[in-house]
Amino acid sequence: MTATNEQREAKSRVVVIDDEPDTLEILKLYLSMFGFEVVGALTGKEGQRAIATHKPDAVVLDLMLPDMDGLEICRQVRQNPATVRLPVIILSARTGTEEVRQGYEAGATLYLKKPVDMDQLVVECKRVLVLGKHVTRPLDEQVADAEAPATGATAPIKVGKGV
C-alpha cells in the first residue's frame, strides 16, 4: 500500500493547555478536523510535560490554570533554549489591556480572547506554523492588535467561559 501525499505530510503537533475539560475537548476536536495532531493538558504541570515529551510545533495556552499561571509556562518556554522559538498562542478570558500586555511581555506569539472564533484560531495556528518560530513585534503593536475587534467570518462554534 502506498501512502498518499497527504499521508506523507507530517501533521503539525499542537499542545493545548486548558483547565476546562469541555473547552479542551472542543479545541482538540476542532484543530484535529483541520489536520493538526493535538495533545491536550488540563493543568500547567501536564502542559509542561506534554511540551517536553511531545515536542510540539506550537502551544495554545490558557492563562487561568488550577496549579500555576499560564504566564509562567510562557516564560519557561522562552527561557528554555530548546523551546525559545516555539510559538505560543495565549487563549484567555483575561482581556484587559494590562493582561494582554503581560501576555506579550511573558513571550506570547499571539494573544486571542475567549470566547474565540474557532476559524480564527485555526488560521492563526496555521500562520504561526508557516513562520515556524516565535516572532516578536513591538509590544505596543501586539497589544493594539489584540484589542482590535476580530475580522472575518464568525465560526458557528465558540469556546470559553460565558459561551
Salt bridges, closest charged atoms under 4 A:
ASP18 OD2 - LYS114 NZ 2.67
GLU25 OE2 - LYS28 NZ 3.50
GLU37 OE2 - ARG13 NE 2.87
ASP62 OD2 - LYS114 NZ 3.59
ASP69 OD1 - ARG94 NH1 3.65
GLU72 OE1 - ARG75 NH1 3.55
GLU124 OE1 - ARG127 NE 2.67
ASP140 OD1 - ARG101 NH1 3.41
GLU141 OE2 - ARG137 NH1 2.83
ASP145 OD2 - ARG137 NH2 2.68
